[in-house]
Each structure stands twice: as structure tokens, then as C-alpha cells.
Amino acid sequence: MCLAAPMKVIEIQGEGETALVERDGVRQTIYLGIVDAMPQIGDYVIIHAGFAIRTLSEEDALENIRLISQLDEAAIF
């Protein structure tokens, strides 16, 4: 099963082609080539297979993170 996860943009790299994102101390460089709206530093994006696919509001991102945490705690995966 694949799960797209929200992460916070902490740095835009190069000419906006990649970004450094973080969640729970985990950092990853991701590609921005297919994202629906170009994020800014501090924005949240949904990441799948190393690509940002959608920019989220902070409220929606935090709700998604909360739900994923609940699934993890319940060992549903």
C-alpha cells in the first residue's frame, strides 16, 4: 500500500525545482515539477514517491498527520 504524506517545506532549492521538506525530524528532498500550486517556505505539501503533488493548508496538513498517527498507533497498516 502506498500512502501520500504531508510534509512541511523548509527550503526551496535551485530554481524552484526541488524543496527540502520535514516531518517529525525526517528530512527529504522532493521534486516540485508536478505540484498543483508552487509552495512557499512554511507551506505543507502532500508527498508521493518523492514528488510534491498538492499544496495543503496547515489545518488540513495537521489533520492528515493526526489521522496517520492514529492509524499507526492502531497498527492498521
C-alpha positions in Angstrom: 0.0 0.0 0.0 1.2 3.5 -0.8 0.5 6.5 1.3 1.0 10.1 0.3 2.2 12.0 3.3 2.1 15.7 4.2 5.4 17.4 5.0 6.4 21.0 5.7 8.6 22.9 3.2 11.7 24.2 5.0 13.7 25.3 2.0 13.2 25.8 -1.8 16.3 24.7 -3.7 17.8 25.6 -7.0 15.4 27.4 -9.3 12.3 26.0 -7.6 12.7 22.5 -9.0 13.2 20.9 -5.6 12.5 21.5 -2.0 13.7 20.3 1.4 10.7 19.1 3.5 10.4 17.8 7.0 8.1 16.0 9.4 8.9 14.5 12.8 12.6 15.1 12.3 12.7 13.3 9.0 14.0 15.5 6.1 13.7 14.7 2.4 14.5 16.5 -0.9 11.5 16.3 -3.1 10.6 17.4 -6.7 8.2 20.2 -7.4 7.6 19.6 -11.1 4.0 18.4 -10.8 2.7 20.2 -7.7 -0.7 21.9 -8.2 0.5 25.2 -6.7 4.1 26.3 -6.0 4.6 26.2 -2.3 6.5 28.7 -0.2 8.7 28.0 2.8 6.4 27.0 5.7 3.7 25.6 3.5 2.7 21.9 3.6 2.7 19.6 0.6 1.5 16.1 0.0 4.4 13.9 -1.0 4.2 10.7 -3.0 7.2 8.8 -4.4 9.4 11.8 -4.0 7.1 14.3 -5.7 5.0 17.1 -4.2 1.6 16.6 -5.7 -0.6 19.1 -3.8 -0.1 22.1 -1.5 -2.2 21.9 1.6 -3.4 24.4 4.2 -1.7 24.0 7.6 -5.1 23.0 9.1 -5.6 20.2 6.5 -2.0 19.0 6.8 -2.1 18.8 10.6 -5.4 16.9 10.4 -3.9 14.4 7.9 -0.8 14.0 10.2 -3.1 13.4 13.2 -5.1 10.7 11.3 -2.0 9.0 10.0 -0.6 8.9 13.6 -3.9 7.3 14.8 -3.6 4.6 12.1 0.0 4.0 13.1 -0.9 3.6 16.8 -3.7 1.2 15.9 -1.3 -0.9 13.8 -3.8 -0.9 10.9 -1.0 -0.8 8.3 
